[in-house]
Amino acid sequence: MKKKPNISNWFIFVSILFVFLCFYVLLSCKVIAIGYQMEEAKKRYEESNMLNKHYKAEILRLTSQSELLKNAASFEMDLANPSGWCYLDIEPENKKERNDGTAEAGTR
């Protein structure tokens, strides 16, 4: 024999279903909100990336040889290549030679 469902069982079932439905709607709204936030963040990233590329291109343009020569001429400066430039040769610490804390500069 089947038991007849009574009102209290239906009420519990409907209330649990209502709680899960509310939870589902809340999570769906959160996912949609996060999607909008990610879209805004992506838009800001793309704008920043484009601005960064623009600044890099501007730096490359301003540091080109022709631009430097033009600026030097406008400020009446002579640019000359150095005859004997030097560089610093840094030795690794685990080298077996005696290290007294000095660095030697080499020239071409």
C-alpha positions in Angstrom: 0.0 0.0 0.0 1.1 3.4 -0.9 1.3 6.1 1.7 -0.6 9.3 0.8 1.7 12.3 0.8 0.6 14.7 3.4 0.9 18.5 3.5 4.0 18.6 5.7 6.1 16.5 3.3 5.1 18.7 0.3 5.9 21.8 2.3 9.4 20.5 3.1 10.0 19.5 -0.5 8.8 22.8 -1.9 10.8 24.8 0.7 14.0 22.8 -0.2 13.3 23.3 -3.9 12.8 27.1 -3.3 16.1 27.3 -1.4 18.0 25.5 -4.2 16.3 27.7 -6.8 17.3 30.9 -5.0 20.8 29.6 -4.6 20.9 28.9 -8.4 19.6 32.3 -9.3 22.1 34.0 -6.9 25.1 32.0 -8.4 23.9 32.8 -12.0 23.7 36.5 -11.1 27.2 36.4 -9.6 28.6 34.7 -12.7 27.1 37.3 -14.9 28.5 40.1 -12.7 31.9 38.6 -12.8 31.7 38.4 -16.6 31.0 42.1 -16.8 33.9 42.9 -14.4 36.2 40.8 -16.5 35.0 42.5 -19.7 35.8 45.9 -18.1 39.2 44.7 -16.9 40.0 43.4 -20.3 39.0 46.7 -21.8 41.3 48.6 -19.4 44.1 46.1 -20.1 43.8 46.6 -23.9 43.8 50.4 -23.5 46.9 50.2 -21.2 48.6 47.8 -23.7 47.9 50.2 -26.6 49.2 53.2 -24.6 52.3 51.2 -23.7 52.9 50.3 -27.4 52.5 54.0 -28.3 55.0 55.1 -25.7 57.5 52.5 -26.8 57.2 53.7 -30.4 57.6 57.3 -29.3 60.8 56.3 -27.3 62.2 54.5 -30.3 61.4 57.5 -32.6 63.0 60.0 -30.2 66.1 57.8 -29.7 66.8 57.2 -33.4 70.0 58.5 -34.8 68.4 61.0 -37.1 66.3 62.5 -34.3 69.3 62.7 -32.0 71.3 64.4 -34.7 68.4 66.9 -35.3 68.1 67.6 -31.6 71.9 68.1 -31.2 71.9 70.5 -34.2 69.0 72.5 -32.7 70.9 72.8 -29.4 74.2 73.5 -31.3 76.0 70.5 -29.8 78.5 68.3 -31.6 78.1 64.6 -31.3 81.3 62.6 -31.6 82.0 58.9 -31.2 84.3 58.2 -28.3 87.8 57.0 -29.3 88.5 54.7 -26.5 85.5 53.6 -24.5 85.8 51.1 -21.7 83.5 48.5 -20.1 83.4 46.8 -16.8 84.1 43.1 -16.8 82.4 41.4 -13.8 83.9 38.1 -12.8 81.8 35.4 -11.1 82.3 35.0 -7.4 83.1 31.3 -7.5 86.2 31.8 -9.7 89.4 30.4 -8.1 91.5 33.5 -8.6 92.1 35.9 -5.7 89.4 38.5 -5.4 90.4 41.7 -3.6 87.2 43.6 -4.3 88.4 45.6 -7.3 87.1 45.5 -10.8 89.2 46.0 -13.9 88.0 47.9 -16.9 88.9 46.7 -20.4 89.2 48.8 -23.5 89.0 48.1 -27.2 
